């Protein structure tokens, strides 16, 4: 029988937009490749090849049918022979990225990779955001990754169950989301929230082979004819949804995870529904897409409610807050951040050197980083073998990782006694001059450090302690398959000063009398018997410790006149095992069942190392927590490096390990966390702006994702903590901030992964829980003065120095190589409030440049202002022929995007804001880029045929060309 599926929109009726889709995770229970080919089906029967192979003939069979597909990482290249533009109209990134754990630069990069590919291959520009599965939604997703890429609408499904109930009652599931207070209405996005999930409206409308929903049996010659009943089912579901939706248009998401492996089973039933429902006439059904749906919504000329801030945290029911994944798999999260920093710098170097037409490039790392931003990847919510696969892909992209974080760095561990020198080239990917301490392991104390002019510079040796050596030996064996012959004894620390977008060179050689150069002093080593106050810090910042208690007591900065009580401690939350209500703590869910302080066991281990560059405080907290606190002479913050693990679970209890920073500040339940490394959002304990919160989880329900930092303030000061990877954080008590550093659990939380978050590392025949090494950074400032540190040092954390090592015989490097270099004009640096976040040579020879204003409006008196960048001085060795401003994902000109984007009406004129300040168009003669607070501007730049000479700068003459090993400190 032929069915009439040609229905369009009918005015005056409820129009049911049937949107067929398949949500195909790029890794979760199976790896991305296993999902594609359909292997490992004992875990999950899912095969993307089957979806794609059956989908195309089903679409060809009826031109009225529609389908949408998101995950470009799986289908990359599959649609080369197709002309179904509606398949590619949504999202368009390489994956459906998470919104809690990724940094905004990674979100931009993965979206750009997908958007430019689709544009180049099919000339399609996605206009719909489709974030249906991430577990909470960030402000950055709304104004940056939706509005600023040119989307007209953003769809998602997961919001807090209390929030959803209120929105259903008030018909506010569709809102105008104005997420940036700096960019205001200029970067708002119309947003639709599913009334249920991203699945069909009820259990009556699933049609995969094996599904149990009743089909439409329309053959009257056979038993079980049910057309009237099924039409009634359809109409009832449509009216129910229309009653909670504004306008007469509703959308049904017809599909879910890995559906349409036999597409005809779905389309056959939808054909029948459209045919018979429209004959019935009470409602109108049609094949549709999100674009068709939102165009119909827009034509209704409705005014919509306004939403600000974000959609964190997310709970899907009572006692089930999805806030554990903010910290889950902290090693993978750290690895992603390290690789992201490397990728940013590597693209710059690739541009300076010139991109190879064939051979090695940054492409492999780009693909791996894009894939791992997926909402079941960097989130930490995948099975263990899938996490291993993500890490392997990152490793392939970065093939010579020196494992500096476990003190394993073969290039630096050379014997210098025979007259050889170690050359360290330090590259600075930031747009301003930078000074920082370099720390590398060396095998003995007889070393000296010279700068690029041959002058001996101050350095310091710090002993490499037994705990570090144990980790080094264990993990180098685990990852390299062999133990090392050379054992370093010390960390060598020295201060490096490097120009913007450039490098400086340092020579490490043998010294006969190490003491005269090393600066190493161990002037205090104590046990619990000490009872005096101990002052630590060679510069303005002093930390005061109680020797008797081995505890931090006070923070004093003589330069800023800050003098505050301050304590730092560890606790763990006992992970609920779900015995009461079947809701345990797991990879997704944070469900604490009691708070337990972690007290030192036995005799306290408390050692202080002093020197001219930095002081270190070493503390053995317990057998599985070790901590080093560093205070630098030239820095006004403390650096805390923690080693946590293996977390013991021999007692059958999962543990979630937290560090708490406690002061006497009066914070009034208020603290601030960043949105994907960008805006800071005010959080108030036990409070939601959009609804009256019923508090059932006072700890888990107040946790938020932290990518850049967290802070609190009172009338006199601000206490800020910055992080080196995404973690969960909160302020559970006034005057206190906490970060969850590591978690190891014994139960699955019943959200599909079917595996306890119990990461283990196996070396030969021995397996033990994962040990994590990480850092966070602490500073207290007078109120109103902290943003400068959070923004500028936060950028330094994200983009550390990139080190390259090589050896030389004698002291001839400076005679054959340029020792220092800056790609920018030597008299120029970027403004303090602007960061260069992308510098990438495209395949066409053009250059992709992104500049980001780092401050929000009113965040800082001096720096929350319009700023400007002189492109002629950023590229002094090249002549710019053309500058084209693009949208954020660089797949269309910004002027074109702004002209065609839909402008949605907002309820209440009082809620309208003045037009946000934006930088002016770039004058082709002056070539100056203006940036307003929180503005990111993206350009494609073309140069005349000259090429820069970065390679020649690094290797000025060819007689000493050696392979350099690049790494991140």
MOWO-V958908 format. One record per backbone hydrogen bond with DSSP energy under -0.5 kcal/mol. CO is the residue of the C=O (numbers start at 0). NH is the residue of the N-H. If there is no record, write none. Layout:
CO/NH  CO/NH
This chain:
2/4  8/10  9/12  12/14  13/15  13/283  14/16  14/249  15/17  15/285  16/18  16/251  17/19  17/287  18/253  19/67  21/23  22/24  22/257  24/26  27/382  29/27  30/34  31/35  32/36  33/37  33/38  34/47  35/48  39/42  39/43  43/45  46/50  47/51  48/52  49/53  50/54  51/55  52/56  53/57  54/58  55/59  56/60  57/61  58/61  61/64  67/21  69/71  70/73  70/74  71/75  74/77  74/78  76/79  77/80  78/81  82/84  83/86  84/87  85/88  86/68  88/126  88/127  89/91  92/71  93/72  94/96  95/374  102/106  103/107  104/108  105/109  106/110  107/111  108/112  109/93  109/113  110/114  111/115  112/116  113/117  114/118  115/119  116/120  117/121  117/122  117/123  118/122  123/125  126/151  126/152  127/90  128/154  129/131  130/156  133/135  136/310  137/141  138/142  139/143  139/144  141/146  142/147  145/149  145/150  146/149  147/887  151/189  152/128  153/191  154/130  155/193  156/158  159/163  160/164  161/165  162/166  163/167  164/168  165/169  166/170  166/171  167/170  172/174  172/192  173/304  174/176  174/190  175/177  175/306  176/178  176/188  178/180  179/183  182/185  183/186  184/187  188/176  189/153  190/174  191/155  196/195  198/252  201/204  205/212  207/210  214/216  215/217  216/225  216/226  217/219  218/221  225/229  226/230  227/231  228/232  229/233  230/234  231/235  232/236  233/237  234/238  235/239  236/240  237/241  238/242  240/243  241/244  247/14  249/16  250/252  251/18  251/253  252/254  253/20  255/22  255/258  259/262  261/264  261/265  262/265  262/266  263/267  264/268  265/269  266/270  267/271  268/272  269/273  270/274  271/275  272/276  273/277  274/278  275/279  276/280  283/15  285/17  288/292  289/293  290/294  291/295  292/296  293/297  294/298  295/299  296/299  296/301  297/300  301/904  303/906  304/175  306/177  310/136  313/321  314/160  316/319  319/315  319/316  319/321  320/322  320/323  320/589  322/325  323/326  323/327  328/332  329/333  330/334  331/335  332/336  333/337  334/338  335/339  336/340  337/341  338/342  339/343  340/344  341/345  342/346  343/347  344/348  345/349  346/350  347/351  348/352  349/353  351/949  361/365  362/366  363/367  364/368  365/369  366/370  367/371  368/372  369/372  370/373  371/377  372/97  373/376  373/377  373/378  376/379  382/385  382/386  383/387  384/388  385/389  386/390  387/391  388/392  389/393  390/394  391/395  392/396  393/397  397/400  402/405  402/407  403/406  406/408  408/411  408/412  409/412  411/413  413/415  415/418  418/809  420/422  420/807  421/423  421/507  422/424  422/805  423/425  423/505  424/426  424/803  425/503  426/428  426/801  427/501  429/500  430/829  433/497  435/495  437/493  439/491  441/488  441/489  444/446  445/510  447/508  448/456  449/506  450/453  454/450  457/494  459/492  461/490  462/464  464/468  465/469  466/470  467/471  468/472  469/473  470/474  471/475  472/476  473/477  474/478  475/479  475/481  476/480  485/487  488/463  489/441  489/491  490/461  490/492  491/439  492/459  493/437  495/435  495/497  497/433  498/501  499/823  500/822  501/427  502/820  503/425  505/423  505/507  506/449  506/508  507/421  508/447  511/513  512/515  513/516  513/517  514/518  516/458  518/611  520/522  520/609  523/607  525/605  526/529  531/546  533/544  535/542  539/557  540/538  541/555  542/535  543/552  543/553  544/533  544/546  545/549  545/550  550/545  552/565  553/543  554/563  555/541  556/560  556/561  561/556  563/554  564/663  566/661  568/659  569/597  570/657  571/595  572/574  572/655  573/592  575/584  577/581  587/323  587/324  588/585  588/590  590/575  593/573  595/571  596/598  603/605  604/619  605/525  606/617  607/523  608/615  609/520  612/632  614/630  615/608  615/617  616/628  617/606  618/620  618/626  619/604  621/624  623/644  624/620  624/621  625/642  626/618  627/629  627/640  628/616  629/638  630/614  631/634  632/539  636/631  637/639  637/777  638/629  638/640  639/641  639/775  640/627  641/773  642/625  643/771  648/651  653/574  654/656  654/743  655/572  656/740  656/741  657/570  658/738  659/568  659/661  660/736  661/566  664/666  666/669  668/684  670/682  671/710  672/680  673/675  674/677  675/103  678/674  680/672  682/670  683/686  690/687  690/692  692/694  693/695  696/700  698/701  699/702  703/728  705/726  707/722  708/673  709/720  710/671  711/718  715/782  716/713  717/719  717/780  718/711  719/778  720/709  721/776  726/705  727/739  728/703  729/737  732/735  734/662  736/660  737/729  738/658  738/740  739/727  741/656  743/654  746/756  755/757  756/744  758/769  760/762  760/767  761/763  762/765  764/766  765/762  767/760  769/646  771/643  773/641  774/723  775/639  776/721  777/637  778/719  780/717  781/784  785/788  785/789  786/790  787/791  788/792  788/793  789/793  790/794  791/795  792/796  793/797  794/798  796/799  800/802  800/968  801/426  802/966  803/424  804/964  805/422  807/420  807/809  811/814  811/815  812/815  812/816  815/956  816/818  818/504  820/502  822/875  824/827  830/833  832/853  834/836  834/851  837/849  839/847  841/844  845/841  846/848  846/940  847/839  848/938  849/836  849/837  850/936  851/834  854/933  855/858  859/863  862/864  866/930  868/870  868/928  869/872  869/873  870/874  872/824  872/875  874/877  877/879  878/943  881/941  882/884  883/939  884/893  885/937  886/889  891/886  892/896  893/897  894/898  895/899  896/900  901/903  904/303  907/910  908/911  919/929  922/926  926/870  926/871  927/929  928/868  930/866  931/934  934/852  936/850  937/885  938/848  938/940  939/883  940/846  941/880  941/881  948/952  949/953  950/954  952/817  952/955  956/959  957/960  963/965  964/804  966/802
